[in-house]
Amino acid sequence: MTYRRFGIPILALAASIFAGSVAIAPVAGASTGSGGVTRQIAAVGSTAFNPASDGSDSGLQELKLPAAAGNASSHNSHGVNRSRSIEHGAPSVKTAPIATGVGVSSQGPLTVLTTFDGLNHRSQRRANDGNQFSLEPPDQGLCVGNGFKLEIINDVMKIWRPDGTATGVEDLNTFLGYPDQFDRTNLIVGPEVTDPSCYYDAATNRWFADVLTLEVFPATGDFTGQNHLDLAVSNGGDPTTATWKVYRVQVQDDGNFGTPDHGCTGIPPFGIVPPTIAPTYKDACIGDYPHLGADTNGIYLTTNEYSFFGNDFHGAQIYAFSKASLAANSATVNVTQFDTHGMDAGSSGFTVWPATSPAGQSATANGGTEYFLSSNAADEAHGNGASVGPRRSRQLLVWSLTHTSTLDTTVSLSLSHNTLAVGLYVVPALSEQKVGPTPLIDCLNKHSCATNFLIGVPDPFAPEHEAAIDSNDTRMQQTVYANGRLWGALDTAVNSSANTRAGIEWFVVNPAGSGSVVNQGYLAVSQNNVTYPAIAVTASGKGVMAFTLVGRDFYPSAAFASIEGNGVGAVQVAATGLGPDDGFTGTVGLTAPFPFRPRWGDYGAAAVDGANVWIASEYIGQTCTLSQYLASGATCGLTRTTLANWDTRISEVRAGS
């Protein structure tokens, strides 16, 4: 989701400069078909996974900090809210049943083989000896293979070994060789790392992990405008012992650092809070919301390109790499960039999500083809993205990048897309939560608690209330190519109960030729919401779709359903939420002056492992009262921190009957 960070009282809002920038030389004659441009990038070095313990329990309380203090980050600050959750006449759909069994004992269509808690906010905040900001949402990433499970989120990673034991936690700044996210002793800010994802490639026995990194002025935390994709590639199949080569692709696209100039424009005062230090690159673009795909021949990263300091959307970008060159940990690799600006009947591609595939399932037509899916209801998919769009659509875009086999020789790629008619999807409203204890909010509402324990003064926005949480917009979510079909899903408003709720629309597409919709439908639960779908499908066409289940009857829970060519199954619950989301983005007092937006999810994750599917979603795995929160120093039995209580849940599900 569009990255925006909360201001820091002693450090102003802005952007960060990449101190050790990498020279990027364009390759001679680099222009390729359909607007692609190839350039060469050098590896910036190597790294290894070196986890530490979760950190000490001391020093976690952020006491008596001014509102919007320098301990919290979210994607909803520093500018326009790019995801506007406003309903525009939702489709009427049938509701799905909820299987009577839950978790490991589920007697529903699918069998849960194992389920356990993954990383949580406490893990994230305590990593690297506590030199971290408090972050939400986690932006779920998960990859599985060779017996290992790797979870990567904002902004930490952890690995489970084949014997089931887990490593410690490592923060992403340290893993990628950057200074601390926030040196709390010297009050120095490191580069802002965000939007992680990962992929295990069985054919090469390699792990791939990517992030977007925003460079900052260390003394203030102001953004410089320079930003790049960091792609780390292992040199073996054991991610805990392998050396990882790191490549950086500059994505600011303002003509600097070897990038093309896409005409992004900065508009002073560069967001809600003027920076202490003006950006070095005020007309930079930002390569937001990166995601990773793969076929037999290539690794593909996609971004949503906005003006970093302005208010317009330029278009989704696609970056194609030779998988063989990356797997060899080559000193230099070529990357071919495609700009989707204006390609959708004058409008631009938005969240063009690249597909991954089970082993041996990539499309071989047209010299190798990588497929992508996108939707076009969002404001960004119309005009320059700065004006309100229709926020509803009946179109699905299927993108094809052909001749991917040339990535290993003389690059000759071609990008095109087909537009298919599908059922109506509409930007959903926020998702209500089941009512429960919210000690952070309760503390803000109690003048003495807010003053003595949290922000040093009474909350001027009290009374605060339990917040409805973010339901995403209508952008495409995780996409997979399996059994000759392309599978994907997105969030939409649905009329499935007395009130409009958040639901999911899913698609099974034959992408060959001009493309056709094989099947499509909706998933909705009466009086509840299902959000942030993530699909993985086995080579035989048996799939699992993970999502968050939340509403009148459920605290935020990790749930899933089967998905096959003939439809989706009943909703099953891998882990029932124990309490409501009670994080800082759900309060006005801790986010003002930035737009109020209780952040959740941003995306889920799912990965195939033979006949099974591993899934991961955000949920709430703890609960406590205000008195317990205060008596425990805001840890509630070491289950949360002062500012947030989100968890992630990882489950292995047997796909198919």
N, C-alpha and C positions, 0 to 999 in steps of 0.2 A: 504494500500500500504506500501511497506517496509519503515519502519520509519527511517528517518535520520534527524538530526537537525543541523541548522546553528550554526556556531561557534560564540563565544562571545568574543569580544576583551579583556575585563578584566577577562573573564572566558574562559578557554580553552575547546575544544571539548572532550568529553569522555563519561563516564557513571556513574550511580549513585548507591549507596549502600542503601539497605533497612535497616534503623536504627533499627526499631522495628520488626525484622523478626519473622515470625510465625513458630513454630516447626511443622513439618509435619512427622508423624510417619507412615511408611508403615503398612498395615494391614497384619497380619499373613496369609500365604497362599494366597497372593493377586493376583497371576497370573491368568488371565482369558483367554478365547478362543481367537484365532487369534491375540495373542500378547498383549492383554490388561493387564494392571497392575493397581490394585486398591490401593489407599492410603487414609488415613483419614486426613481431614483438619479441623481446628477449626475456628469458627467465630472470627474475630479480634475486633468486637465491633458493635455498632449500630450508625445510623445516621438518620437525618431527613432533608427534603427539607426546606431550610431556605433562600429564595431568598431575595435579596436586590434590590434597584433601580439599574439602569444601570451604576451608578457612575457619578461623576461630569464631566463637559466638560473641566475641566482644566487638564493640565499635560499630554495631549494625544500626543502632537507633539514630535516626536523623531527627534529633530533638530541636525544637524551637527554631525551625528554619522558616524563613519568609515564604509566603505562598509562591508557587511555581519555582520552588527552590532548586538548587543545583544538585539534586539527587535523583531526578526523575527524567525519563525520556519517553517519548511517544511519537508515533508517526502523525499525530494530528495537529502539531504546533508549527509555528513559523510559516504562516501563510494560509492560503485558501484550503478549505476542506474539500478535497477532490472527490470524496465519496458522499454524495448527497442523498440521504435515505428518505425519499419522499415517494409516496405511493401514487400511481396513476392508473387505477382500475386494474386490479389483479385478476388473473385467470381463476375460474372456479374449478376445483379439483377434488377428487376423492381422497380420503385419509387412509394411511396405512395402519395396520394393527401393530401393537407392540407385543413381542413375544413374551410369554408368561415367565420364562426363566431368564435370568440375567447372568452376565459374567461367565465364569468357567462352567457353571452348572446349566448354562442355557440349553434348552430343548428346542430352540428355534431351528430355522433352516440350516444354519451354519454352526459348526462346533468351534468354540474358543479353546485353543490348545494351551495358551498361557497368556497372562495379562499382568502387568506390573506398572508401577509409577515410574515415569521417566524424570527428566529434569523439571524443576519448579522454580518459582521466583526466588526462593531462598538459595537454591544452588547458584542461580545467576548472580544474585547480589553479593554472595559471600566469596565468589571465585576470586582468584588472584589477590588473596589477602584483603578482600573487601574494596579493592580499588576499582570499583564498578559504579555505574549509575543504576538506579532502579528502572527497569524497562518493562513495558507492556505495549502490545501483546508479544508472545514469544516467537511468532512466525515459525511454525513447526516445520522441521526438516527431518527426514528419516531415510536411511539407505541400509540395505541388508544384502549380505552375500558372504560366501566362503566361511559360513558359521558365525560371522560377526554381525552385530547390530550397532549402527552409528547414529546417534541422535545429535542434531545440530540446530540450535535455536539462537535467538537474540539473547545474549551474545556469548554462549558457551557451548561446549560439546562433551559428549561422554560416549563410551563404547562398552558393549557387553560382549564378552568373549564366547567362544563355542561351548565352554563348560558352564555358561550361565553367570559366571562372576562378572562384576562390573569394575571398570577403572574409576579413578577419580574424575574430577571435572577440570577442564582447561578452558580459560577464556579465549575468545577468538583473537583479541588484540595480540596476546602473547603468542598464540599459534602462528599468526601471520607475520610476526616479527615487528609489531608496532609497540610504541610506548603504552603504558597503562591507559585504559579507557578514562579513568579519572584518578590521578595521583592525589589522594586525599591528604597527604602530609604536606606536599608542596603546592597543592591547588593548581595542578597542570593538567590540561585536557589532551587526550590522545585522539588520533583519527577515529571517526565515527564509523563503526562496522555494522552493517544491517542487512536484513533480508537474506539469510543463509539458506542454502539447499544443498543436497548431495545426491550422489548416484554411484552405485557399484556396477561395474561393467564386467560381466562374467567372461566375455570373449578375450579381454586383455588382462583380466585379473587385477584391475586397477580401481582405485577409489577416486572420485572427483568431488570437490567441494567448492562452492562459489559464494561470494558475498559482494555487496556494493560497499565501497569505502569512500567516505567523505572526508577530505582533508580539512584541518582546522588550524587556526593560530593557537599554539599551545597555551599562551598566557591568558587568553580570553575565551577560547572555545568558539570564536566566530568562524563561520565557514569561509574558506578562501574562494570557493567555486570549483576547485579542482576535484574531480571524483573519478573513480575507476572501478572496474570489476576485477576482483582478485580470484583467480582460479588455481586451486591447489590440487596436484595430481600425485598419487602415491607411486612408488616404484615397486610395489609388491602387493600381495593379497591380504597381508596382515596389517590393518591400519594402525595398530598399536606399536609396531616395531618398524614400519616402513619409513623411508625418507620421502618427503613430499616436495616436489618442485612447485614453485609459486610463479605464476604469470600474472601480469597486470595489464589490463586493456583500458586505456584512457577513454572515457565515454562522455567528456564534457562537450564535445562537438561544437567548439567555438573557434576552430582553426588552430588551437594551441596543442602542443604535445603530439603532433602528427594526426590530429583528428580533423574530420571535415567541419565546415562551418554551416550549421543549420539555422543560423539567424535567430537563436534564442535571445530575448531581450530582458535585461534587468530593469525593474521599476522601483526606484527609491520610494520608501525607505527600506526596501528589501524585507518585507514582512511586517509582523505586528510590532516587534521590538527592534528598533534600529540597532545596528551592530556598533560595538565599540571601535572595531577596526573594519573599515570598508573592504569588501571582497576584492581580491586581486583580479579575479575573472568575473566581472559583474554581468557579462553576457553569456555565461556558461549555461549549458543544458545540464540536466541531471538524468543519469541512467537508472531510473527507479524500478523497483519490483522485479529484480532479475530472477529468471528460472532456467532450469537446465534440462536439456533433452539429449537424445542420442539415437543414432542408427548404426548400421554396420560400419559406416565409413567416418562418421563425424561426431563431434560433441558440439552442442548448440546452446548458446545463451541468448535470452531475449530480455529486453527492458522496455519500460514505458518512458519515453523521453519528454520531459517538461522543461520549461525555462526554470533554472534553479532559483532565480530571484524575481521572476516575472509571474505572469498569470496565465500563460498559454501552454497548450499541449502540442508537441510537434508530431509525434507518431512513434509507434513501436519500432524498435531496432532488433535485428537478428544478427548474431555473430556466429560464424561457422568456423570450426577448427578441424584439422585432420586428427582423428582419434589416434592413428598410429604414431604421429609425431608427438602428441601429448603423452601417450603411453610409454614412449621411448625416453621421456624426460629430456627432450631435445633442448639444446641451449637457446635456440630461437625457433619460433613457430609462426606460420602465417595465420591471419584471421581475416575473414571476408565479412564485411558489414553490409547489410541490406537495410534501407530506410523505407518504411511503409507509408511515409507521408503522401497523402492524396491518393493512395492506391485503391481505396474503397469508394468508387464513384465520386472522387474528389475529397472524401474524408480519409482519415488515417486509421491504420490498424491500432488496436488497443488491447493490451494483455494478450499478445499472440503467443499462446502457451505451447512450447515444443513437446512432442511426444517422446516417451521412453518406451522400450519394448522388452518383453521376455526374451531370453537368449534365442538367437536365430530367427526372430520374427520380423526383422526390418523389411521394408518394401524394397524390392530389387528393380522395379519398373523404372524406365527412363534413366538408366545408369545409376540407380540408387535414389530413393526419395525419402526425405524427412518431411513428416506432416506436422501441422500445427492447427489448433482451433482458436477462434476468438468470437466474441459477441460484439454487438454495436448499439446497445441501448444507452450507454453511459455518455455523459457530456463530452468526454474526451474523444469519442468516436464521431464527433460532428464539428465541422468548422475548425476553429483553432482550440477548441476545448475550454475556452474561457466563458462561454455563454451556456445557459441551460439548454440541454438537449431534450429529446423526447422522453428519455428514461423508460422506454418500453420498446420492444422490437419483436419481430417474428422471423429474424434472420440469423443464420449461423454461418460463419465464414470458415471455410476449409482451405488452408494454405499448403502449398506444395513447393518444396525446395528440391529441384531435380538435379541429376548428374552429380550426386554427392561423391561418387567414386573418383571424381577429378580432384578432390581435396588432397589426395596424395601425389598429384602430378601438377599439371598446369590447370589452375582452377578455372572451371567453366560452369558456373552454377546459374540457375534460372529460378526466379521466384514468381509464383502466380497464385491466384486464389479463385475459388468458386463460392457463390452465395446460395445457400440452401434455405428453403422455407421450413420453419419449425413452429412449435407452439409458442404462444405469447409468453414473454418474460418481462418482469417489471421490477424496478429498484425497490427492495423491501424496506420497511421501517425497522427501527430497533427492536430487539427481542426482549420481551418482558421476562423476568425471572420469578421463580417461586419466592415468596417472602420468607426471610430468615435473618439471623443475626449478622450485623454489619458493624463490627467494633471500630473500624477506622472512621466510618461515617458517624457513628454514635459519638466518638471522641470529638470530632469536629463540631458536633451539635451541642456539646457541653462546654461552655465558655472556659471553665477552669481547665478542662482536659486539653482543649485546643491551645490554650495559652501556655500551660506548663509542660505539655507533652509533645505537641506537634509543631505549631507555627508561631508561637510567641505572642500571639494576639488572638482574640476571639475571631472565629471565622465570619467575615462580613457577609457571606452568602448563606449562612445558616437560616432556616433548617435545611440541611442536605437530606436527600432521600436515596433509598436503594435505587440504583440506576438500571434502566433497560440497557442491554449491551449491543454492541455493533453486530449487524447482520450481514456485513459486506455489501457490495453493490452487485451489479450483474456481470462482472468480469468473469471470464473463463477461469476454471480451476484445473487441477491436475489432469493431464491428458496422457493417454496411453494408446499405442498401436499394438493390437494382439489379435491373432486368429483372423487376419485379413481385414480387421475393422478398426476404426478410430473411435475411442470412447472418451467422453468428457461430461462435465456437469457444471452448473453455475447456480448462484443464489437468486431467488425471485420472490416477490410477494405472491401469496396464494390466498384465495378465499376458500378455506377449508373448515372454518369454525364460525362462531357467531361474529368474531372479529377477524380482520385480515392478519395473517401470520407470515412468518418467513418460511419458505420451503425451498425445495431443490428441483430444478429441471435437468434431466439427464438425456444424453444422446448416444446412439450407436450409429455410426456412419460408415458407408462404403466410400472411401476417398478416391477410388480409382476413376480415371476419366473425368467426367464433369461432376462426379460425386452424387450420392443419393443417401437419404435418411433410411436406415434399415429399421430403426425403432427409436422411440422417444417417449418421454412421460415425465410425471411429477412424483415427488415424494413429499408427503405432508403428514403431520400428526395433529389430531384434534386438540385444540386449545394449547398447543405447544409449537415450538419453532425448531427447525432443523437447518443448520448453517455450515458453511465452509466444507463442502464435499471434497473428498480425495479418493480417486478410483485407482485400483490396480487390478489387472486382469491376467490370468495365466495363459499359457500358450494354447490351451484347449478352449478358451473363451469363457472360463469361469472367473467371476470377479467379486470383489468386495468394495463397497463404498463406505468410507468412514465420514463422520460428521459430528458436530456438537448437537445434543438434544437439550433444549432448555425452554421453560415456559411456566404455565400455571401449575403444572404438576411436577416439574423437575427443576432442581438446581442444575447448573451447567454440567452435563454428563457426557462421557465419551460413548458414542453409539455407532452403529453400523448396520448395513443391510447387504444382502446378496444382490449382485447385478449380473445378468446374462443377456444374451441377445433377445430373449423373450420378455424381459422386464426385471423389476426389482422385487425383493422379498420383504418380509416383515421387518420392522425395526427391532434390533437387538441392542442391549446395553452391555458394554464391556466394563464400564465403571460408573456407578451411580454417583452423581454429585452430592456432596455432603453439606454444602452451604452455598450461599450466593456469592457471586463475584464481588469483592470488596477491595478494589484497587484504586489508586490515586486518580486514574483517568475517569473514574466514575464520580468524581467530586468537582465542584466548581472552585472551591477554596484552594485546592492544590494544583489547579490547571490555569486559572485566570492569569493573564488576559486572553489566553488562547481559546479557540472554539471548544465548547463542551462536547466531548465525544468519548463515551466509555469504550475503550478499545478491547477487541477480542479477536482471537484467531489469526487473522490475516491470511492464513492458509493452513490446511492439514497436510498429511502425507501418508502415502501408502506405497508398498514395494512388494514385488513378487519374489518368492523363494521356493522354487519348484512348484509343487501343487498347493502351497500355502501362501497366504498374503499377510504381511505385517502392516498394521495401521497405527497411526498416532494422531491424537487430537488434544486440544486444550480442554481441561475440565477443572472443577474445584474439588479437591480431595481432602478438605479440612473444614472445620467450623469451630468457632469459639465466641464467647460473649465479651462484652466490654470489660467486665471485671476480670475475666481470665486474660484478656489482652493486656491490661494494665499490670496485673500481678506478675505476668511472665516477661515483662519488658518488651511487649508487643511480639513475642515469638509464638505464643499459644502452643506451648509444648514443642518448640522447634519445628512448627509446621508452616510458618509464614514469616514475613518481616513487617516492619512498621507500615510500609506503603502498599503492599499487595499480597495476594494469596492464591495466584494462579498455579496450576499444576499441568503436567502433560501425562497422558496414559498411552502405553505401548502394548499392543496385543497381537498375538499370532492366531490367525483364523484359517480353518480348513476350507478352501474355496470349493464350491460345488457340493452336490449331494453326497 
